[in-house]
C-alpha cells in the first residue's frame, strides 16, 4: 500500500500506513502560510480493501466547520469524480471507502489542473474571438494570462471576471470554463447580444503558483491575494498588481470574483454594501442582477450568505470591495460550496465541476439583464 501526492496540486502528509483500517494522515499547510484544508492524494494497493483514513489535524484546518456534513471527492481516472462517505468526530475527519481498483485519488474538491488551465486558454484563443495577453510573471515564473473577448472600443461596457484568487477553490475555474464555453459560442444568441455591447476581460486563474503547489488560499509568497487589493506589490502579490494595473487602463463597469466557500452549502453572492461609494444606483443593479440570476439557475439563491457590511465598514483590501468602490460599479463575489447545494442536493456527486460549469453558463443571463443600466445616463 502506498500514498503519494507529488503531482500537480497534490497535498497530504502521511503519518502511518500500517493497515488498511488505520491510515493516518495530516493536512499539509500552504507552502508559506498556515492555511490548511486542501488535500489531494493517490492511494495504491488497496483494491477491494475496506479502508479507514483519518485526517488527524482536521480541527486545525482554516475552516473546521467545513467538515460537518462534508464528503470527499474520489476518482479512479481523474476525470470522473464522485463522493465517498466521511464523518467528522473529535477533531478528526474519518474517510471510509473500499476502492474498486488498485489506484484511486482522493481530493477536497474536484481538481482543476494547471494542464487543464493551459488547455482552457488555448481552446479559448483558437476560437478566433479571444485576444490572449500576458500580464506578467508570477513569483514561480508562471504566466498570468488575461483573455479579452470583444471589440475593445471605448463605447463597450467593460466586464471583468476573475477566478481562483484562492487556488484550492477549483470550482471557480470550472465556472470560468462554462462561462467561456457559452460566451464563445457563435450560435448562442445571448452571447452574440453580449458581444455587441461589452468587452469581457477574464482571468481564469489568478493564482497559478498556489494551484500547482496544492495551496488552499495563498500564492508562493504566502499572500492571500484577496487581501492584497489596497496595496499589491511585485514582491508579494504581483498577480493582483498586474490585474489592477490593467483594470485602471480599461475601466470596469461590472466585476465578478469567483470563489468557493468551505462551510455554507449554498450558491450566493456578496455585494458592496459597505464601501464608501455605495449608492442607490448600485443597490438597484444588485437587485436586478440577483432577480435574473434566480431565474437563470435554480442552483442560485439569495436567502443564505454572508452578513452585509455596515455602511463604510467594507474591507477595501478585498477585490470586490476595492473594485466596486474605486470604479463605483456593480461588483460581486460569487461563492459556490465545497459540499453540496442544500437546495438541490446530489448524493452521488455533491457540488462538482460540471455543476460549477453550468452555473458559469447561467451567469451570462443576469449579466445581460443589467447591461444597459451599468453606466449612468
C-alpha positions in Angstrom: 0.0 0.0 0.0 1.3 3.5 -0.9 0.1 7.1 -0.7 1.7 9.7 -3.0 1.0 13.4 -3.7 4.0 14.6 -5.7 1.9 15.8 -8.6 0.1 18.9 -9.7 -1.9 20.3 -6.7 -1.1 17.2 -4.6 -1.0 17.7 -0.9 -1.0 15.4 2.2 1.3 14.2 4.9 1.4 10.5 5.8 1.7 9.7 9.5 1.1 5.9 9.4 0.3 3.4 6.6 0.5 0.1 8.5 -3.0 -1.3 7.9 -6.0 -0.6 5.6 -8.3 0.2 8.6 -5.8 2.6 10.2 -4.4 5.0 7.6 -3.3 8.2 9.4 -2.8 11.4 7.6 -2.3 15.1 8.2 -3.3 18.1 6.2 -0.3 20.0 4.7 -0.4 23.8 5.1 0.2 26.2 2.3 3.9 26.4 1.4 4.4 29.8 3.0 1.4 30.2 5.3 -0.6 28.3 7.9 -3.8 27.8 5.9 -4.6 24.1 5.6 -7.7 22.3 4.3 -6.9 21.3 0.7 -5.9 17.7 0.2 -5.3 15.6 -2.9 -3.5 12.3 -2.9 -3.3 8.9 -4.6 -3.8 5.6 -2.8 -2.4 2.5 -4.4 -2.5 -1.2 -3.5 -5.8 -1.2 -1.6 -8.2 -2.6 -4.2 -11.3 -4.2 -2.6 -10.0 -3.5 0.9 -12.2 -1.5 3.3 -10.1 1.5 4.1 -10.4 3.9 7.0 -8.4 7.1 6.5 -8.1 9.5 9.4 -7.0 13.1 8.8 -5.8 13.7 12.3 -5.4 17.5 12.3 -8.8 18.3 10.6 -9.7 20.5 13.6 -6.7 22.7 12.8 -7.9 23.5 9.3 -8.7 27.0 8.2 -12.4 26.3 8.4 -13.0 23.2 10.6 -16.8 23.8 10.4 -16.4 22.9 6.7 -16.0 19.2 7.7 -19.5 19.0 9.1 -21.7 17.1 6.5 -18.8 17.0 4.1 -17.9 14.1 1.8 -14.6 13.9 0.0 -14.2 13.5 -3.8 -12.7 10.4 -5.3 -11.7 9.3 -8.8 -10.0 6.3 -10.5 -9.2 8.2 -13.7 -9.1 11.9 -12.5 -11.9 12.6 -15.0 -14.9 11.1 -13.4 -15.3 12.2 -9.7 -17.7 11.0 -7.1 -18.3 11.4 -3.3 -17.3 8.9 -0.6 -18.5 8.7 3.0 -16.8 10.6 5.7 -17.6 11.9 9.2 -16.1 14.5 11.5 -15.5 13.2 15.1 -13.4 14.6 17.9 -11.5 16.9 15.5 -10.7 14.1 13.1 -12.0 13.7 9.6 -12.7 10.0 9.0 -13.0 8.7 5.4 -14.3 5.2 5.0 -14.2 3.7 1.5 -13.5 0.5 -0.3 -11.6 1.2 -3.6 -12.6 -1.0 -6.6 -9.2 -0.6 -8.3 -5.6 -0.6 -7.3 -5.2 3.1 -7.9 -7.6 5.8 -6.6 -7.3 9.6 -6.0 -9.0 11.5 -3.1 -9.4 15.3 -3.1 -11.0 18.0 -1.1 -12.8 19.1 -4.3 -12.7 18.0 -7.9 -9.3 19.4 -9.0 -8.6 21.7 -12.0 -5.1 21.1 -13.0 -2.6 23.5 -14.5 -2.6 21.4 -17.7 -6.4 21.9 -17.8 -5.8 25.6 -17.3 -3.4 25.8 -20.2 -5.8 23.8 -22.4 -8.7 26.2 -21.4 -6.8 29.3 -22.5 -5.6 27.5 -25.7 -9.1 26.5 -26.6 -10.3 30.0 -26.0 -7.7 31.5 -28.2 -8.4 29.0 -31.0 -12.0 30.3 -31.1 -10.8 33.3 -33.0 -12.8 35.6 -30.7 -10.2 36.0 -28.0 -7.1 38.1 -27.6 -4.7 36.3 -25.2 -2.3 38.6 -23.3 0.4 38.1 -20.8 0.1 40.5 -17.8 3.3 39.4 -16.2 5.0 36.5 -14.4 4.2 35.0 -11.0 6.8 34.5 -8.3 7.4 31.0 -9.6 7.7 32.3 -13.1 4.3 31.2 -14.5 2.3 33.3 -16.9 -0.6 35.4 -15.7 -2.8 35.3 -18.7 -5.8 37.5 -19.5 -8.5 36.7 -22.1 -10.0 39.7 -23.8 -13.3 39.0 -25.7 -14.9 41.7 -27.6 -14.3 44.8 -29.8 -12.4 46.8 -27.2 -13.9 50.1 -28.3 -14.5 52.9 -25.8 -18.3 52.6 -26.1 -18.2 49.0 -25.0 -19.1 48.2 -21.4 -16.2 46.6 -19.6 -17.0 43.4 -17.8 -14.2 41.9 -15.6 -14.3 38.3 -14.3 -11.6 36.8 -12.2 -11.3 33.4 -10.6 -9.2 31.3 -8.2 -7.6 34.0 -6.1 -7.7 31.2 -3.6 -6.2 28.2 -5.5 -7.9 25.5 -3.6 -11.3 26.8 -4.8 -11.1 24.9 -8.0 -14.9 25.1 -8.6 -14.1 28.7 -9.7 -12.1 27.7 -12.8 -14.8 25.1 -13.7 -17.2 28.0 -13.6 -15.0 30.0 -15.9 -14.8 27.1 -18.3 -18.6 27.1 -18.6 -18.8 30.9 -18.9 -16.2 30.9 -21.7 -17.9 27.9 -23.5 -21.1 29.8 -23.8 -19.7 33.3 -24.4 -17.6 31.9 -27.3 -20.4 30.0 -28.9 -21.3 32.0 -32.0 -24.6 30.1 -32.3 -25.8 31.3 -28.8 -28.0 34.4 -29.3 -27.3 35.7 -25.7 -23.6 35.5 -26.3 -23.9 37.4 -29.5 -26.0 40.1 -27.9 -23.5 40.5 -25.1 -20.6 40.8 -27.5 -22.4 43.6 -29.4 -22.3 45.8 -26.2 -19.5 44.6 -24.0 -15.9 43.6 -23.9 -15.1 40.9 -21.4 -11.8 40.6 -19.5 -11.4 37.2 -18.0 -8.6 35.9 -15.7 -9.3 32.2 -15.4 -6.7 31.6 -12.7 -5.3 34.4 -10.6 -3.1 32.1 -8.6 -1.3 29.5 -10.8 1.6 29.1 -8.3 -0.7 28.3 -5.4 -2.7 26.0 -7.7 0.3 23.9 -8.7 1.7 23.9 -5.2 -1.5 22.5 -3.7 -2.2 25.6 -1.6 -5.6 26.4 -0.2 -5.6 30.2 -0.1 -2.2 31.7 -0.8 0.4 32.3 -3.5 4.0 31.2 -3.5 4.9 34.1 -1.1 2.1 33.2 1.3 -0.1 36.1 0.3 -3.8 35.8 0.4 -4.5 37.6 -2.8 -8.0 38.6 -1.8 -6.5 40.8 1.0 -3.9 42.5 -1.3 -6.0 44.9 -3.4 -5.3 48.1 -1.5 -1.5 47.8 -1.8 -0.4 45.0 -4.0 3.4 44.6 -4.7 5.6 42.9 -7.2 7.4 41.2 -4.4 4.4 39.8 -2.6 1.3 39.9 -4.8 2.3 40.5 -8.4 -0.9 38.7 -9.7 -3.1 41.4 -8.1 -0.7 44.2 -9.1 -0.8 43.3 -12.8 -4.6 42.8 -12.9 -5.2 46.1 -11.1 -3.0 48.0 -13.5 -4.9 46.6 -16.4 -8.2 47.5 -14.8 -7.0 51.1 -14.4 -6.3 51.1 -18.1 -9.6 49.7 -19.3 -12.1 50.8 -16.6 -14.7 48.5 -15.1 -18.5 48.5 -15.4 -19.2 45.1 -13.9 -16.9 42.9 -11.8 -17.3 39.3 -10.7 -14.8 37.5 -8.4 -15.5 33.7 -8.4 -14.8 31.7 -5.2 -15.8 28.6 -3.2 -17.0 28.6 0.4 -15.9 25.8 2.8 -18.8 26.0 5.2 -22.1 27.2 3.6 -23.8 24.6 1.3 -25.3 27.2 -1.0 -24.6 29.3 -4.1 -24.8 33.0 -3.2 -23.3 36.4 -4.0 -21.9 39.1 -1.8 -22.0 42.8 -2.9 -20.5 46.1 -1.9 -23.0 47.5 0.6 -20.2 48.6 3.0 -18.0 50.6 0.6 -17.9 54.4 0.7 -19.1 54.8 -2.9 -22.2 52.5 -2.5 -25.3 54.2 -3.9 -28.9 53.6 -4.7 -28.0 53.1 -8.3 -25.6 50.2 -7.4 -28.2 48.8 -5.0 -30.8 48.7 -7.7 -28.3 47.0 -10.1 -27.7 44.4 -7.4 -31.4 43.6 -7.0 -31.9 43.3 -10.8 -28.9 41.0 -11.2 -30.0 38.7 -8.4 -33.5 38.5 -9.6 -32.4 37.4 -13.1 -29.8 35.0 -11.6 -32.6 33.3 -9.7 -34.5 32.8 -13.0 -31.4 31.7 -14.9 -30.3 29.0 -12.4 -32.3 27.2 -9.7 -28.9 26.5 -8.1 -28.6 30.1 -7.1 -30.4 31.5 -4.0 -30.4 34.8 -2.1 -31.5 33.7 1.4 -28.3 32.3 2.8 -24.9 34.0 2.6 -22.5 36.4 4.3 -23.7 39.2 6.6 -23.8 42.5 4.8 -21.2 45.1 5.8 -22.4 48.1 7.6 -22.0 51.4 5.6 -18.4 52.4 5.4 -17.2 49.1 7.0 -16.2 47.1 4.0 -12.7 45.7 3.9 -11.2 47.5 0.9 -8.2 45.1 0.7 -10.7 42.6 -0.8 -11.2 42.5 -4.6 -14.9 43.1 -4.8 -14.9 45.9 -2.3 -11.8 47.7 -3.8 -13.1 47.4 -7.4 -16.7 48.3 -6.6 -15.6 51.3 -4.6 -12.8 52.5 -6.9 -14.9 52.3 -10.1 -18.3 52.9 -8.5 -19.6 49.9 -10.3 -21.6 46.8 -9.8 -19.3 44.2 -8.2 -20.0 40.8 -6.7 -18.1 37.9 -5.0 -19.8 34.7 -6.1 -19.5 31.7 -3.8 -20.1 28.0 -4.5 -19.9 25.2 -2.0 -17.3 22.5 -1.4 -20.1 20.3 0.0 -23.4 20.1 -1.9 -26.0 22.6 -2.8 -28.5 22.1 0.0 -31.3 23.4 -2.2 -30.7 20.9 -5.0 -28.6 18.0 -3.4 -27.0 15.3 -5.4 -26.0 12.4 -3.0 -23.5 10.9 -5.5 -21.7 13.9 -6.8 -22.4 16.7 -4.4 -21.5 20.1 -5.9 -18.9 19.3 -8.6 -17.0 20.6 -11.6 -19.9 20.1 -14.1 -22.4 21.9 -11.9 -20.0 24.7 -11.5 -19.5 24.8 -15.3 -23.3 25.0 -15.8 -23.5 27.9 -13.3 -20.8 29.7 -15.3 -23.1 29.3 -18.4 -26.1 30.6 -16.5 -24.3 33.8 -15.2 -24.5 35.4 -18.6 -28.2 35.8 -18.2 -28.1 38.3 -15.3 -25.1 40.0 -16.9 -27.2 40.6 -19.9 -30.1 41.8 -17.8 -28.1 44.7 -16.2 -26.0 45.6 -19.2 -28.0 48.6 -20.4 -28.1 50.0 -16.8 -24.4 49.7 -15.8 -23.5 53.2 -16.8 -25.2 56.3 -15.6 -27.0 58.2 -18.4 
